[in-house]
């Protein structure tokens, strides 16, 4: 079985078979200090943000969806408020 991103999930069972596995979240050319945590099995925060961006019809829709996801991660103590702010700042500049 193939596991291209070496996250322990075979590609056939991995919702993000080519995960962004960098240690911190980078959106476009904007580097954050936020850790690129695993949000769901096989998918990192950067993966989830890229998916939200791809699905958004407008930039505002993307920023809103990203903020909702980040709020959940802060509530679950996976990110700090400062890390959330850093990602939101980059998301606001990451155009569709």
N, C-alpha and C positions, 0 to 999 in steps of 0.2 A: 504494500500500500504506500502511496505517495503522501508526503506531508511537506509541501513546498516551504511553508513558513516555520516549520519545526516547533509548532506549538503543542504537539502531542495529539492532535486530532487529525485523522486521515482526511485528505482533501474531499473525499466523497461525503464525509459527515461534517465538514467544517463550513459554517456559513460565511466565513472570511478566509478562504484558502490561501490568499496572498496578503496576509495581515501586514500592516505597518507596525513593525516591531521595534522602532526606535524608542529610546528610553524616555524621551519627552515628546510632547505633542508639537508638531510643526504643521501649520496651515499655510499652504502656499510657500511664501518665503518668510513668513512670520514665525519665529521660534518662541515658544512659551517656556516657562519654567515648570509647567505642570507635568507630572508623571503620566506616561502613556499607559494607564491602567487597563487591565482586561475588564471590559464592561459585561460582556456575555461570553459564554464558552466559544473560544476561537476568534473573538472580535475585540480589538482594542478601542480605546476612546477615539483615537485618530481614525480608525475604520468607521466607527459610528458617525463621526462628524462628516466624513467624506460621503457616507451614504445619505445623510440628511441633506447635504449640499446638492447631491445628484438628484434627489427627489423633490427639492424645493422649486416652486414656480417663480418665486421672487426672492430677492436678497433678504427682505424683511422676514419672509416666511422661514428662511434658513436660520437667521439670527434668533428668531423666536424659538424654533425647535431646538437649537443648540442650547439656548438658555434653559429651557425646560429639562433637557438631559443633564446639564451641569448642575442644576438645582437638586436633582435626584441624587447625583453623586456626592454632593456636599452633605445632603441629608443622611446618606448612607455612610458618611465619613470616609469616602474614598478619595475626596479632594478637599483641600482647605478653601476658605473663601478667597484668599489671595490667588490661589491656583485657578479657581473658577474665573476670577477677574482677568487674569492673564489670557486665558483661552477665549473669553468673551471679547476681549480687545482685539485679538487676532481674527476671530470670527467676523467681527464687524468690518474688518478690512479685506476679508477674503471674498472677493466678488464672484458671482456666478459666471 
